[in-house]
Amino acid sequence: MAAPPDAVKSKRHKCSQCAYSSDLLKDLVRHVRTHSGERPFKCEVEGCGFAATQQSWLKSHTRVHTGERPFVCEVEGCNYAASRRHMLVLHVRSHTGERPYVCAVEGCAFSARSKSKLTAHTRTHTGERPYACKVEGCGYAAARLDHLRAHARVCEGAGRCRGTAAARGGRLLLGAAAAFAAAQPAFVVEAQAVPASERVDI
């Protein structure tokens, strides 16, 4: 007698904190680290604080220091090489035009080469902004991590965060002053010659 469909699909090792499950215990162990924050695989290069949840990720990171790029594009005339396999996969799609990640919103024709690009795009529909500025009093939040990083660089360069209430208020005042000045009529004073008899020496 064949096993019920649910029994066939069930996996032995299940996460106690979410719906993740796996047939392999080692996969579950790696997954649990996404909850615990444990990163046991640490870069040994002095001054580098990188740490990973998986040894393979540490191996890929090490190439940042060595400059090794073992994954080479085979398209004739292309010199691209990557330190990680998935980066090469994404690159190859720039040659093939493949965009397998399609927006599910009805009427939207967006498609992307990578899942992360599709995720970022989807937030333009949902309005989700998960990347928030950590400066106290700043309400800035972005849909993309690179936008938050750009925001942070400006804040650090200016010595204060552009998203704080004080900074926002200052920009509003400056903007209002500029708008008021632009709305005022221009006054032109014509220079007139003064007769010699009316001149006064000071």
Secondary structure, DSSP 8 states (H G I E B T S, - for coil): ----HHHHH--SEE-SSSS-EES-HHHHHHHHHHHH----EE--STT---EESSHHHHHHHHHHHH----EE--STT---EESSHHHHHHHHHHHH----EE--STT---EESSHHHHHHHHHHHH----EE--STTB--EESSHHHHHHHHHHHHHHTS-TTBHHHHHHHHHHHHHHHHHHHS-----------GGG----
